[in-house]
Amino acid sequence: MEGVGRTQTTRFMVPMLGFRHSDLGEGFINAYLSKIDDNYVIYFVFYSISEGLDATIKHNPYFLDSFSTDKLDYYVFDIPSEYENDFNLILEGKYSKIDNDLKTIILKNTLTPSYYRHKPTRQTTKIYGILYKTDVFRHYLEKKLNADIDPDNELWEMFDIDEETIDIDELENAFELEK
């Protein structure tokens, strides 16, 4: 949706569930976190969704529940146990420390096939620079911020749990779209 920036949950955690961002359709707003019984879960939020995508989502092995309001559709997922350590690293803002297999999945699920047809190398992308703390991305940030960045520092903002936690009332008020 135009004007809505992607959450860190969408960027780094949606791929853990096996979804490509491009497969979620134009009605996908974002993914957010919440806690149920002291366990984190991921919420997908849509302002519209096709029956086919609804069925695909509900067949995902990590799918827990769904519900709809007059304005939005919500889907709840468990955090895959095989990514629990990586999940915690992301919460700590240690994006470069996550497992290389998950980094590959994030890249494959974030970059669209058309990207590969038009760009010479994925090593120049922001997401790659974040995951691998590349010199190219660090120099870009240094120039943009007019500041030196220690090569040991992560190259992305800290994970802000308050910004990433779903607030259903706030979302409902922000999206005055009727179904």
Secondary structure, DSSP 8 states (H G I E B T S, - for coil): -TT----HIIIIIGGGGT--GGGG-TTEEEEEEEEETTEEEEEEEES---HHHHHHHHTSTTEEEEEE-SS-EEEEEE--GGGHHHHHHHHTT-GGGS-HHHHHHHHHHHS-HHHHHH-S-GGGSHHHHHHHT-HHHHHHHHHHHTS---TTS-SS----HHHHB--HHHHHHH-----
